[in-house]
Amino acid sequence: GLLLRLLLGLLGLLRLLLGLLLGLLLLGLLLGLLRLLLGLLGAAAADIDVGRIIREVLNK
């Protein structure tokens, strides 16, 4: 009885730790994607001349 309870406790702890690790991993992945998107947007914004676009839109 005691050994089984100990084993179940360890299993629960392991599951908790795995869940935590997985959560951190997913969070890191999401943050990485967000940073990538922001970086791409920043690069695109720096690459594109906003004034030129506005002029082109107004000329049409």
Buried (B, 14 or more C-beta within 10 A) or exposed (E): EEEEEEEEEEEEEEEEEEEEEEEEEEEEEEEEEEEEEEEEEEEEEEEEEEEEEEEEEEEE
